[in-house]
Amino acid sequence: MNHSPSSVSVECVLQSAADIDVTMQRVTLFVNVLFRNTGHQAIEHPRIVIAVSPERACEISGKILSPQLIHTLAVYVKGGRQSGWKFTDDNWFRSGKASGEYNIESIEPLTLSPGGRWTEMKDLQIVCDMDKLTKPLTVNAFILAQEISFTALNSICISMST
């Protein structure tokens, strides 16, 4: 199937809240990723890439499962299907720490309909120790659809000044 660039389009935004714990010297970001198909054709199996910098300063957690844990911890919905989000790589922790990029996909097959409603990946948590933040903490998201990358309309940036 051929895809002209104008027929594939995704809009993505990040919702976030920050908790800065001065006593624990820790910053916690609570992030939701919202995205929708704004193109003219259905998009099969989109992936989310979360990019965090500085790469080694943060821990990522939330309602995203390691591929090995899907069968035991995934949420089951009506009809016996599994629902939720998973990291695409078995070594997601090591590769994410090295590159700062975490690849995520839906556990169940996901199709974004043209002009469709917003799809959400909720409750991503990014925790950083303040002493590891040698430069501003930045978080961005990309949606990979039909081998095209669509950058979120907004990013998150927190700078700790002394």
N, C-alpha and C positions, 0 to 999 in steps of 0.2 A: 504494500500500500504506500503510495507516495503522499508525502505531507508537505504542502507548501507552508513556508514560515507564517503567512498571515492566517492560515486555518488553525494553527495551534497557538494558543495563548492562555497563560495562567496568571492570575492575580494572587498575590500572597501578602499577608500582613502579620506582624508579630504584636501580640498583646503581652504586656509584662508588668510586673510589680517587683520592687526590690525591698529586701529586708537587710538593713545594715546593722549588724550586731557589734557594737563597739567593745563590749565586754569580751566577747569571744573572738574579736578581730576577724570577722567573717562577713562576707557578702553573699546573700542568697537571692537569685533571680527566679521568679516563677513566671514561666513563659507558656503561652498558647500560640500555636501556629494555625492560622486560618488561610485557606486557599480555595480558589474556585476556577473553573474553566470558563474563560471569557472568549474562547475561540468558536469555531464553527463545526468542530467534529469532536466526537467522544475521545477521551484520553484514558487509555488502559494502563493500570499499574504505575501511577506516578510515585516518585520517591521524594523524600524530604532530606535535605542535607543541612545540618546545623553546623555552622562554622564558629568556633570559639577562639579568641585570642586574648591573652597569651596561651599557647597550646597546652602547656603542662601545668598551668596554675589552677585548673578547675576540675571538679568532679561533676558528672552528669548523672541524673537519676530521674525517677518519675514513673509514669505508667507505660514504660517502654521495656519490652522483654528481650532478653538474650535469646537467640534462635534455639538454644538448647532447652529453654524453659517453657516454650510455647505449649506443649502438650499438657503440662501439669498446672501452669498458672494462667493461661489465657482465659478470658471471660467468654463464657458460652452464652449465645443468644438463642432466641426462638428458632427451632428447626435444627438445633445441634451444631450450628456453625460457630466458629471461633471469631471473636472480635477483638480489636485493639491494635497496638503498634508493636513492631519489633525492629531491632537493629538488623541490618542486612548481613553483617559480617560476624562469623563466629568469634573472631578476635577483635570485636568492636572496641573494647576498652583500650587495648594496646595500640591499635591503629589510630583510634581517636586521640589518644594522648600524644602520639607522634606527629599527627598532621593537623590536629585541631578540628577535624571534620568527622561528623557522625552521620552515617547513612541510615535512614529509617524508612520503613514501608509498612503498609497495612498488613495485618495478619491474614485477613480475608481478601479475596480479589476486590479491587477497588476500581471503579470506572467513574470518571468525572464527566457528566453530561454537559453538552454545550449550554452556555447561559445558565448553568445550574446553580444550586445553592452552595453556601459555604460549607466546606469540610473542615473539621477541627481536629488537631492533635493537641490534647489538653495536658496540663499538669507536668510539663517538663521543668525540672529543677536544676539549676546550675549553681554550684557552691564553690566559692573561692576564698582562700585565706588571704587576708589583706596584705600580709608580708610577702606573698608571692606575686602580687600585682605590681610588677616593675614598670608597667605601662598601662594605659586605660584598658579596662575589660570591654571587649566588643563581642557581640553576638549577632550573627546574620543567618538568614535562611535562604535556601534555594529550593525550588521545586524542579525536579528533573522529569520532563514529559516528552515522550517520543524523541529522546536523545537531545533535547533542547533544554537549557538551564534558564529558569526564570527567577531572578533575584527578588527577594521581598521588598516591598515598597518602603519599609522602614527597617532600621537596625537598632540595636541597643548598645549604648556606650556609657560606661561609668568610669569616671576618673577620680581617683582618691588623691587628694592633695594634703600635704602636711604643712 
